Amino acid sequence: MLISSVDICPVCSPECMASVTAGLMSVLAANAELIELIAKTFGAAKRDVSLESGERSKLKRVAIELDRRRFELVLESLGIDPHDVNASP
């Protein structure tokens, strides 16, 4: 993704651009860490976990390719009722 200074503000300084770029890189790194954590928690490969939405938001929607029974067992081990989670079949 290319962000130009005009996209942010017409008088953006190089320091401002560096700050915006660093912020974006931080968000992308956090998303990668989240995917890694979810994959590890559920015993799935990182390639089987993806962000469906919320790439730049605090609220994320995640897809996990995983056997339904294993998914439910992991949720239960975390103290989460599987019926409280919106999981498609």
Phi, psi and omega in degrees: 000130180256126177244123177260163181296333179291328178295332184263303174198149185290346182242026184294132180273165176301325178294320178297315179297320179297321179294316179296316179297317179297320178297317179295318179296324178295318178296316180296321178293321178296320178297318179296320178295320179298314179299316179297317180296315179296316179300315180295316181299318183267359180067034181249162174284149179302328180293343180268002179241131179215154175274121178277324177200165177089026183306324181247014183248162174285335179266120184244149170243121187244141174249135179231124174276105186202148174303133185302319182295317178297318178303312180295320179297318179294316178301314180299321179294338178268002180080022181250129176286119181304334180287345178273356183255134178279093181243127178276150183293000000 
